Amino acid sequence: MKPVILITCPTELELAYIFSSKLESDKFDIHYLVSGVGVPSTVFSLTKAILSLKPQFVFQLGIAGSYDNSLNLGEIVELRSDTYAGLGAIDADGRFMKLSELNLTEKTRGFQFHDELTNPQLVFNKNLRSVNALTVNSTSGESKQIIQLMQNYPLAQIETMESAPVFSLCMGQIPFSCVRAISNKVEPRDRSKWQIPLALGNLSEFCHNQLPEFLETL
């Protein structure tokens, strides 16, 4: 029985666009998972997949919004860190406090929570920019909300709705890589400016060129 590589995307659209033709490997069984949008769906579906398939490596692929003006639309990036946005408390003066400030990051059932989750083994750092991500429950589309997020998380460069759970579930247990294509700037919501086909087209090209080569190194 061949070891398993798990490739997951949040939506059917992303998976179908990126892998219009599925990857093939003589060394691995490649499984594809549509995790669903958002943290709850991703935690549920990815946990089930990891427990049943016991993958040797997990890839998460999809689109993202960018806070960083130096990132171009359509650019492919690999996530070196991620943070769950809004996880903490609001003080009486309106100041946001992270869990670490509240002394609520103690180790529980073998899991040590950190405000910032990191991937120490980036696999595409020679080819892609590595970035800091922020996982949100609602995509940012209003000026005051965006300003507040950037004040709370000044190091965040991109925004997703699903990447932090991959860090939480895999970090220290299963090698993984989260790769995203920039489809839009994080700014007041205007879908006419979004470049989803460009982002997914570039991500598809990257995956078909780079993933088979990487799998040969495992």
N, C-alpha and C positions, 0 to 999 in steps of 0.2 A: 504494500500500500504506500503510495507516494505521499510525502509531506504536503501540507496545504498552505497555499497563499490565499489570503482573504483580501479582496478588493471591495471597498464599500463607497457608495455615493449617497447623498441625501435623497435624491429624487430619481424617478425613472428617466426623466428628460436628460439629466446629466449622464447617467449610465449609458443610455442608448446613444447619445451624441459622442461621448468619449470612446465607447467601444462598439462602434457600428460593426466591426469585426472583432471577435473575441481573441484574446491572446492565447497562444498555445505553448506548452512546455513539456519536454520529455522528462524533466526532473520533478515537476510539481503538479498537483491538482489545483487549478485556479478556480476559486469560488467567488461569485459576485453577489453582493448584498445591497439592496436598497434599504437604507436604515430608516427613512422617514425624516421629516424636517423637525429640527429642534432637539433640545437636550433629552426630554423624556423618551421620545421615540428612539433616539440613538442609543441611549443607555440600555433600553429594553432589548432592541433587536441585536445590538452588537454583543451584549452579554450572552444572549442565547446562542449566537453564532460561535463565539469563542468557546463556550462550554461544550458545544456539540462537535465543532470541527477541529478544535485545538490547533489553530494555525501556527505556522512557523514565523510568519510575517504578516502584518496588517498594513494595508495602504488605505488611506481615506483621500478621496479626490472630489473636487467640486469647485464652485465659484465663490468669490468673496468680494466684499466691498473694501475700499482702501481709505484710511485716514491720512496716509502718507502721500503727499503730492509728488514725491520722487518716483513712485510706482506708476507705471504706465498701464492703461487699459489693455487687457490681453496678456499682460506679463504673468509668468508662472513663478510661484514662490513656494518655498518649503518652510513649514512652521517650526521654529526652534523653541517657542514657548507659547502657552495659552493661559488664559485667565477666565474664570466664570464672572461675568459682569454682574454687579449688583448684589453679590453675596456678602452680606455684612449687616450693618445697621446705619440708620440715619440719626445723628445726634439732635438735640433740641435746637442747636444753632444752624441746623441744615447740613452740617459736615458729614460726609460719608466715611464710615470706619470699616476697614477690612476685618476679616475674621481674626487675623493675627493680632490686630490691635485690641480685639475683644478677648484674647486668650482662649479662642475656641478652635485651635488647630491641633489639639492633642491627638496622638495616635489612637485609632479605634479599630479593633479587630484586624490588626496588622496593616491598616492603611493610614499613612501619614499625609494629612492634607496640607497643601501649601497654597498661598495666595496665587503664586505663579507656578505653573506646571511646566517642566522643561523636558526636552528630548535630547539626551546627551550624545546620541549617535545619528546625526544627520547623514543621509546617504547621497544626497544630490548637491551638497554644498559647493562642489567644484563647478556645477552647471547653473545653479539657481541661487538667487538671493534668499537668505534665511531671515525670517521676520518674526516679530512678536504679534500674537493674535489675541483677540478678545471675543469670547463666545457670549452672545446676547440672546435674550428670549424674544425680543422684538427688534427687527432691523431698524436702524436709526434713520429717520427721515425728517426731523424737525430741528431747527437751528439751536434752540436752547438745550434740547436733549443731547445733541452732538457735543456742544460746548461742555456740558456737565460731564459727559463720558470722558472727554479728553482731559478734563481737570482731574478726574478720579483715576484715570489710567493713562498717564502721559507717555508711556513707552509703547502703547498699542499702535500697530501699523495697519492691521487689517481687521475686519469684522466678519465672523461667521456665526452660524447658529448650531453647529454640531461638533466642532473640533475638540473642545476641551474634554468631552467624555472619552475620546480616543486616548488622550493623554492619561486620564484617570484610570482607565481600564487596562492599559497596556504598559504604562511606565514601570520599569523595573521587572516586568514579567515577560512581555512579548516585544520583540523588536517591531518598530512601526515607523511610518512616515505619513505626515499629512501634507498634501500638496494641493495648492489652490491656484486658480487663475483669476485675475482681477477683472471683474465685469463692470464695476462702477465705482465712482468716488462716493464716500460717505458724506452726503450733503443733503440739503432740502430735497425731498423725494421728487424725482423727475425721470420717469421710466424712459422717456425719449432719448436720454443721454446714455442709457445702459448699453453695453456691448456684449451681451450674453453669447451670441453666435461666435464672435471673435474669440472670446475667452475659452469657450468649449472647444472650438476648432484648434486653437493653440495647445490646449491641454491634451486633446486627442493625439495630436502629432507628437507631443512630448512623450506621452505614455507608450505609444507604439514604437518610438525610437529608443527610449531609455529603459523602460521596465524590463524587456527581454534581456538586455545587456546586463542590468543589475542582477536579475534572477540567476544568471550564469555564475555570479560571484558567490552565491550562497552555498 
